[in-house]
């Protein structure tokens, strides 16, 4: 029998029992819809996290102090700090791939100024810091090389600080005291938002690292060096280069372990992405269960349909239909039913994802592979769960089938 | 037409296993039907006529013996080969009409052509309409079976049986569900078709019906006990006129 005739026959028998067909399809609709919504939520989260990590800075490499290992007792990360300002200079001088480099010296403390006081992070950085973090000032200006050289007491404050200490006035030109040291505000950073970990990046004061090192921190070693390359492709090579330069600067023998740690954004991003990927798959797997239930619904209805239409099958067999003709007819029927359910389910899932996104504020992404996958999956549900009833129909004995009342 | 018989069976035996018992439904049937014959297979229930009808219709296979249909050896063929034989060589007319419900008359008639694997029958719709025309229902093609009377439904079934131009028209109690007048109408149609050269085997238990055929084969306990030509053949067209006359008087 020709394909067109088969589809027509299937379509006719689907139309004969509109209500039953709709209810059967509902199982698939809900299943496919649920999968689409769940995957949309998962992929939305994935996209958001990716965006947040990009937001940390572009092509960034983080160099942190290593772990000390004395007599076999490892003191953990940053327990053995040998990063110095000289290292920063060496890296800047010797590296060929680095586009920007900045030490970060942390000096958390109470900031007094404006309408009150605020405990915040005070970070001593270099003039390259805005490039590395892809972070511009929204008003005023960032400090320059001469500020750095002359240990000028100038500061650039984050949005959180600006709104909390200077809600009604322009902070530029005003003075704040950080641990009793007066700093002049010369700029306000653009809003950056939260990190993927939920930390407020705008709750910060940036000042020349030379000033912070001498007036606030007073330690020889620096906890972190941020570096960026001009192109993301250079990251692995730059990482290797930094390692080599640092090992030489620290005069490490070949058998000694690194006394520093080099990480890049991609590592961070990959970790976060693999986490959300697992979450997406988990959500999809849970939603697939409803698709499975929908498939069983199809099988159930097809079995009823085969019993009900035993006589029809008998007629078809008696006038020359092969078993395979009958089988194909029922398979086409269940597949058409599940495919239609799948198509409606995709629309429902699409709408559901939109509505969910609207009410929860979650970002949802319905991607083309998801839609194609859902269609393919619902078709295979139809074939898989339609197979047993169809085979049952095909193997009927024409005499018995004709006599069936 | 060749003189080759449409049906030729030799010592057909059918044994059913019913649990531990064996039921011998047919105990050696030798039957030959030439082209153009109109045969009534008669017998009480349990005589084996249904079994014979199933085997002649290639719906069932004999336990022993041989069966040639239209010059083709049928016994020993597989399920699909038998389906193809049924499709090409046999037209069935059943007691219960056996039309597909919610499928128009013309689509019902078209159905066997859709299962034709030779791929030769392209204008299925035209052939179906021609077959409907042959049974006098060309104007009812788009009616659903439940919109047709019993007689009309049986005529649609006959059109479906004819549409493949089969070697044999096999009718199983075709008038069993019809009233007297409609029965005579259907038999009149059978006689017309037979006059056009179509070989018909009609299974019935009613002696009245067999009087319209040309030859009676009677079965009992799986044997042919009588095989005689019909002596005084009734013509359905005459009886229809008689019925009309009575109707007018009443």
Interface residues (C-beta under 8 A of the other chain):
Chain A: X1 X2 X5 X12 X16 X311 X312 X314 X315 X316 X317 X318 X319 X320 X321 X322 X323 X324 X325 X398 X399 X402
Chain B: X54 X57 X59 X60 X79 X80 X83 X84 X86 X87 X88 X92 X94 X98 X99 X100 X101 X102 X103 X111 X112 X114 X115 X116 X160
